[in-house]
Amino acid sequence: MTALEFLQNLIALPGPETVQHVFFPGLGLEFDLNRVAIIFLGRPIYWYGIIIVSGLLLAVALCTRWGKRYGITQDNIVDLMLFAVPAALVAIRAYYVIFNLDYYKNADGSLNWGLILNYGDGGLAIYGAILSSAVVLLIFCHVKKLSFLAFADLGVHGLFIGQLIGRWGNFMNVEAFGSATALPWRMCGDTIASYMFRHGYVDEAGAQAILSGSLGVHPTFFYESAWNFVGLILVYFLGKRRRYDGQCFLFYVFWYGLGRAWIEGLRTDSLYFFGLELFGVPIRTSQLLAAVSALAAGAILLWMMIRRTDRWGNLFVDRLAAAAAGEAKEAAPVQEQTEQTAGEKKESAPEKDSGGDGGGAGEA
């Protein structure tokens, strides 16, 4: 086997069978999207995974730069990721499976673990990762004697970054889009038309309209990415002026929940809350969780604002600085006394006679 043949067997480019054509007629944009980036050792490597990992690495890199503002060190962040990432990989799948359980059952009602463990089918839910990260962070901070709220204030920057980048993985997969629309930024494509018709969101005429470009769907992946980008900017500047630990965390829960509540209502691939209905309408799991969390966080933020909460000097980072200053102040007299004692010893020491009578080198 030649070196070229070895490389061809090691890494190969994906074929046209995984390409999807997507166009935005109102914007004059067209894309041929291949969800597979490369084939390594015969296994496809998806753009979705590459984009998710890129978002994670960028989030960690930026949080290590901003951590000092919250009293969190680079080692703290790296140590946390060793536990948070594996937990998130499990939770992001478990959340989706729990609320879509019928799909993962065999005919006899038993669980199909082959399907459950097949991450390649795209069944992942970001809320699973958010909830698991909060639990892991709570335990980590308790063990390491760190402030959970201060670490959470920093951590939500990473969540915003990861989510605004990660949603472009949905674009590469041509998924997480919304209902039919004729808005100028509508998204069209043959796989989109097929999906909408197959799931009953449009009739045959509607599917043909999507193929022709006169009708399309909401690019909800972009809505959420843009919403998180604005949230990142807002929370970054809020972090510089926060008045209490947990303020950035509460803002994230409010802002993300507010955006997800209305964006989820547009999507066509929502998970539903165990078949329950509200006023005859099926309850979307993520929409319900987003609305409740946004309402709760907004109420707490408003309450803290009305109270005119000002805990300046009581932030975790300020307490660390005060403790360090106190230790330095206590160490200063000891150091001064040590230097004074050393000086006294030097003054009392007898001077050596450099010449004459003592013998030495001058004697024969």
C-alpha positions as CSV (number, residue, x, y, z in Angstrom):
1,M,0.0,0.0,0.0
2,T,1.4,3.4,-1.0
3,A,1.4,6.4,1.3
4,L,-1.3,8.0,-0.9
5,E,-3.5,5.0,-0.6
6,F,-3.0,4.9,3.1
7,L,-4.0,8.6,3.5
8,Q,-7.1,7.9,1.3
9,N,-8.1,5.1,3.6
10,L,-7.4,7.2,6.6
11,I,-9.2,10.4,5.6
12,A,-11.7,10.9,2.8
13,L,-14.0,13.6,1.7
14,P,-17.8,13.0,2.0
15,G,-19.9,12.2,-1.0
16,P,-22.8,14.2,-2.5
17,E,-25.4,12.0,-0.9
18,T,-25.1,14.1,2.4
19,V,-25.4,17.4,0.6
20,Q,-28.5,19.6,1.1
21,H,-29.3,22.6,-1.0
22,V,-30.7,25.6,1.0
23,F,-31.5,29.0,-0.4
24,F,-32.9,32.3,0.9
25,P,-34.7,33.8,-2.1
26,G,-35.5,37.1,-0.3
27,L,-31.8,37.7,0.4
28,G,-30.3,36.2,-2.8
29,L,-28.3,33.6,-0.9
30,E,-27.8,29.9,-1.8
31,F,-25.8,27.2,0.0
32,D,-24.9,23.5,-0.7
33,L,-24.5,22.2,2.8
34,N,-22.8,18.9,3.6
35,R,-23.4,17.8,7.2
36,V,-20.3,15.6,7.0
37,A,-17.0,17.4,7.2
38,I,-14.7,14.4,6.6
39,I,-14.7,10.6,6.8
40,F,-12.0,9.4,9.2
41,L,-11.2,5.7,9.4
42,G,-14.5,5.0,7.6
43,R,-16.6,7.0,10.1
44,P,-18.2,10.4,9.3
45,I,-17.1,13.4,11.3
46,Y,-20.0,15.9,11.3
47,W,-19.8,19.6,11.1
48,Y,-22.3,19.7,14.0
49,G,-19.7,18.2,16.4
50,I,-16.9,20.3,15.1
51,I,-18.9,23.5,15.6
52,I,-20.0,22.4,19.1
53,V,-16.4,21.7,20.2
54,S,-15.2,25.0,18.7
55,G,-17.8,26.9,20.7
56,L,-16.8,25.0,23.8
57,L,-13.1,25.8,23.3
58,L,-13.8,29.5,22.6
59,A,-16.0,29.7,25.7
60,V,-13.3,28.2,27.9
61,A,-10.6,30.4,26.4
62,L,-12.6,33.6,27.0
63,C,-13.8,32.7,30.4
64,T,-10.2,32.1,31.5
65,R,-9.5,35.7,30.5
66,W,-12.5,37.1,32.2
67,G,-12.3,34.9,35.3
68,K,-10.2,37.3,37.4
69,R,-13.1,39.7,37.5
70,Y,-15.1,37.1,39.4
71,G,-12.4,35.6,41.6
72,I,-12.2,32.5,39.5
73,T,-8.8,31.1,38.3
74,Q,-7.8,29.3,35.1
75,D,-7.2,26.2,37.1
76,N,-10.7,26.4,38.6
77,I,-12.2,26.5,35.1
78,V,-10.1,23.6,33.7
79,D,-10.8,21.4,36.8
80,L,-14.6,22.1,36.4
81,M,-14.6,21.2,32.7
82,L,-13.1,17.8,33.6
83,F,-16.4,17.0,35.3
84,A,-18.9,19.2,33.5
85,V,-18.2,18.1,30.0
86,P,-18.8,14.3,30.5
87,A,-21.9,15.1,32.6
88,A,-23.3,17.4,29.8
89,L,-22.7,14.7,27.2
90,V,-24.9,12.4,29.1
91,A,-27.5,14.9,30.1
92,I,-27.9,16.5,26.7
93,R,-29.0,13.1,25.3
94,A,-30.9,12.0,28.4
95,Y,-33.1,15.1,28.4
96,Y,-34.1,14.5,24.8
97,V,-34.8,10.8,25.3
98,I,-36.9,11.3,28.4
99,F,-39.3,13.6,26.6
100,N,-39.3,11.5,23.5
101,L,-39.4,8.1,25.1
102,D,-41.8,6.3,22.8
103,Y,-39.3,6.7,19.9
104,Y,-36.7,4.8,21.9
105,K,-38.8,1.8,22.9
106,N,-39.0,-1.6,21.3
107,A,-42.3,-3.2,20.3
108,D,-42.5,-5.0,23.6
109,G,-42.1,-1.7,25.5
110,S,-38.5,-2.2,26.6
111,L,-35.9,0.5,26.0
112,N,-33.8,0.3,22.8
113,W,-30.4,1.1,24.1
114,G,-28.9,1.0,20.6
115,L,-31.1,3.9,19.6
116,I,-30.6,5.7,22.9
117,L,-26.8,5.6,22.6
118,N,-26.8,6.6,19.0
119,Y,-25.8,10.2,19.3
120,G,-25.6,10.5,15.5
121,D,-29.3,10.7,15.0
122,G,-29.3,14.4,16.2
123,G,-31.5,13.9,19.3
124,L,-29.8,16.4,21.7
125,A,-31.3,19.0,24.0
126,I,-29.3,22.0,25.2
127,Y,-31.4,22.3,28.4
128,G,-30.0,18.9,29.5
129,A,-26.5,20.4,29.4
130,I,-27.5,23.6,31.2
131,L,-29.2,21.7,34.0
132,S,-26.4,19.2,34.5
133,S,-23.7,22.0,34.4
134,A,-25.6,23.8,37.2
135,V,-25.6,20.6,39.4
136,V,-22.0,19.9,38.7
137,L,-21.0,23.5,39.4
138,L,-22.9,23.5,42.7
139,I,-21.0,20.3,43.9
140,F,-17.7,21.6,42.5
141,C,-18.0,24.9,44.3
142,H,-18.9,23.2,47.6
143,V,-15.9,21.0,47.5
144,K,-13.5,23.7,46.3
145,K,-14.9,26.3,48.7
146,L,-15.8,28.7,45.9
147,S,-18.8,30.9,45.4
148,F,-21.4,29.1,43.3
149,L,-23.1,32.4,42.3
150,A,-19.8,34.1,41.3
151,F,-18.7,31.1,39.2
152,A,-22.2,31.0,37.7
153,D,-21.9,34.7,36.8
154,L,-18.7,33.8,34.8
155,G,-20.1,30.5,33.5
156,V,-23.1,32.1,31.7
157,H,-20.7,34.0,29.4
158,G,-19.6,30.5,28.3
159,L,-23.2,29.4,27.8
160,F,-24.0,32.3,25.6
161,I,-20.9,31.7,23.5
162,G,-21.5,28.0,23.2
163,Q,-25.1,28.5,22.2
164,L,-24.6,31.3,19.7
165,I,-21.9,29.3,17.9
166,G,-23.5,25.9,18.4
167,R,-26.8,26.8,16.6
168,W,-24.8,27.0,13.3
169,G,-24.4,23.3,13.7
170,N,-28.2,23.1,13.2
171,F,-27.8,25.1,10.0
172,M,-25.3,22.7,8.6
173,N,-27.7,19.8,9.4
174,V,-30.6,21.9,8.0
175,E,-32.7,21.4,11.2
176,A,-34.2,23.4,14.1
177,F,-36.1,25.6,11.6
178,G,-39.5,27.0,12.2
179,S,-43.0,27.1,10.7
180,A,-43.9,28.3,7.2
181,T,-43.5,32.0,6.4
182,A,-43.2,34.4,3.5
183,L,-40.9,36.8,5.3
184,P,-37.9,38.1,3.2
185,W,-35.4,36.0,5.2
186,R,-37.4,32.8,4.7
187,M,-35.3,29.6,4.3
188,C,-36.1,27.1,1.5
189,G,-34.9,23.8,0.3
190,D,-36.0,20.4,-0.9
191,T,-35.3,18.6,2.3
192,I,-37.2,21.4,4.2
193,A,-40.2,21.0,1.8
194,S,-40.1,17.2,2.3
195,Y,-40.0,17.5,6.1
196,M,-42.8,20.1,6.3
197,F,-45.1,18.0,4.0
198,R,-44.2,14.7,5.7
199,H,-45.1,16.1,9.2
200,G,-48.3,17.8,8.0
201,Y,-47.2,21.4,8.4
202,V,-48.0,22.2,4.7
203,D,-50.0,20.5,2.0
204,E,-48.7,19.5,-1.4
205,A,-49.2,23.0,-2.7
206,G,-47.3,24.4,0.3
207,A,-44.4,22.0,-0.3
208,Q,-44.2,23.1,-4.0
209,A,-44.2,26.7,-2.8
210,I,-41.2,26.0,-0.6
211,L,-39.4,24.3,-3.5
212,S,-40.1,27.4,-5.7
213,G,-39.1,29.8,-3.0
214,S,-42.4,31.7,-2.8
215,L,-42.8,30.2,0.7
216,G,-40.2,29.2,3.3
217,V,-39.6,28.5,6.9
218,H,-38.4,30.6,9.8
219,P,-34.6,30.2,10.3
220,T,-35.1,29.8,14.1
221,F,-31.5,28.6,14.5
222,F,-30.4,32.1,13.4
223,Y,-33.0,33.8,15.7
224,E,-31.6,32.0,18.7
225,S,-27.9,32.6,17.7
226,A,-28.6,36.3,17.3
227,W,-30.5,36.4,20.5
228,N,-27.6,34.8,22.4
229,F,-25.1,37.2,20.7
230,V,-27.0,40.2,22.1
231,G,-27.2,38.5,25.4
232,L,-23.5,37.9,25.5
233,I,-22.8,41.6,24.9
234,L,-25.3,42.7,27.6
235,V,-24.0,40.2,30.2
236,Y,-20.4,41.2,29.5
237,F,-21.0,44.8,30.4
238,L,-23.3,43.9,33.2
239,G,-20.5,41.8,34.7
240,K,-18.3,44.9,34.9
241,R,-20.9,46.7,37.0
242,R,-22.7,43.9,38.8
243,R,-23.7,44.8,42.4
244,Y,-24.1,41.2,43.8
245,D,-23.0,37.7,43.0
246,G,-25.6,35.9,40.9
247,Q,-26.7,39.0,39.0
248,C,-25.3,37.8,35.6
249,F,-26.6,34.4,36.3
250,L,-30.1,35.7,36.9
251,F,-29.9,37.9,33.8
252,Y,-28.9,34.9,31.7
253,V,-31.8,32.8,32.9
254,F,-34.2,35.7,32.2
255,W,-32.8,36.7,28.8
256,Y,-32.3,33.1,27.4
257,G,-35.7,32.0,28.8
258,L,-37.4,35.0,27.3
259,G,-35.9,34.4,23.8
260,R,-36.4,30.7,23.9
261,A,-40.0,30.9,25.0
262,W,-41.0,32.8,21.8
263,I,-38.6,31.1,19.4
264,E,-39.6,27.6,20.6
265,G,-43.2,28.5,19.7
266,L,-42.1,28.8,16.0
267,R,-40.2,25.6,15.8
268,T,-41.5,22.4,14.2
269,D,-39.3,19.9,16.1
270,S,-40.2,20.6,19.7
271,L,-40.3,18.0,22.5
272,Y,-43.7,17.9,24.2
273,F,-44.5,17.6,27.9
274,F,-45.7,14.0,28.1
275,G,-48.6,14.6,25.8
276,L,-50.2,17.2,28.2
277,E,-52.2,20.1,26.8
278,L,-53.0,23.6,27.9
279,F,-56.2,25.2,26.5
280,G,-56.3,22.4,24.0
281,V,-52.7,23.1,22.8
282,P,-49.9,20.6,23.4
283,I,-47.4,21.9,25.9
284,R,-43.8,22.2,24.5
285,T,-41.3,21.2,27.2
286,S,-38.6,23.7,26.4
287,Q,-41.1,26.5,25.9
288,L,-42.7,25.8,29.3
289,L,-39.3,25.6,31.1
290,A,-38.1,28.8,29.3
291,A,-41.2,30.8,30.2
292,V,-41.3,29.7,33.9
293,S,-37.5,30.3,34.4
294,A,-37.6,33.7,32.7
295,L,-40.6,34.8,34.8
296,A,-38.9,33.6,38.0
297,A,-35.5,35.2,37.2
298,G,-37.1,38.4,36.1
299,A,-39.1,38.7,39.3
300,I,-35.9,38.2,41.4
301,L,-34.0,40.8,39.4
302,L,-36.8,43.3,39.8
303,W,-37.0,42.6,43.5
304,M,-33.3,43.1,43.9
305,M,-33.5,46.3,41.9
306,I,-36.4,47.6,44.1
307,R,-34.4,46.8,47.2
308,R,-31.6,48.8,45.7
309,T,-29.3,46.0,46.6
310,D,-25.7,47.3,47.0
311,R,-23.4,44.7,48.3
312,W,-20.2,46.5,47.2
313,G,-17.3,44.9,48.9
314,N,-19.3,41.7,49.5
315,L,-18.7,40.2,46.1
316,F,-16.7,37.0,46.1
317,V,-13.8,38.6,44.2
318,D,-13.8,41.5,46.7
319,R,-13.7,39.2,49.7
320,L,-10.8,37.4,48.1
321,A,-9.0,40.7,47.6
322,A,-9.7,41.8,51.2
323,A,-8.5,38.5,52.5
324,A,-5.3,38.8,50.5
325,A,-4.8,42.4,51.7
326,G,-5.3,41.4,55.3
327,E,-2.7,38.6,55.0
328,A,-0.3,41.1,53.4
329,K,-0.9,43.5,56.2
330,E,-0.3,40.9,58.9
331,A,2.9,39.7,57.1
332,A,4.3,43.3,56.9
333,P,5.2,43.8,60.6
334,V,6.8,40.3,60.7
335,Q,8.9,41.2,57.7
336,E,9.8,44.6,59.1
337,Q,10.8,43.0,62.5
338,T,12.9,40.4,60.7
339,E,14.7,43.1,58.7
340,Q,15.2,45.2,61.9
341,T,16.7,42.2,63.7
342,A,19.0,41.4,60.8
343,G,20.2,45.0,60.8
344,E,20.9,45.0,64.6
345,K,22.9,41.8,64.2
346,K,24.9,43.3,61.4
347,E,25.7,46.4,63.5
348,S,26.8,44.4,66.6
349,A,29.1,42.0,64.6
350,P,32.9,42.8,65.1
351,E,34.7,44.1,62.2
352,K,37.5,42.0,60.7
353,D,41.1,43.3,60.9
354,S,42.4,43.6,57.4
355,G,46.1,44.1,58.2
356,G,49.1,43.8,60.5
357,D,49.5,41.6,63.4
358,G,47.2,38.8,62.9
359,G,49.5,36.7,60.7
360,G,48.0,35.2,57.7
361,A,49.2,35.6,54.2
362,G,51.8,38.2,55.2
363,E,53.7,35.7,57.3
364,A,56.6,33.7,56.1
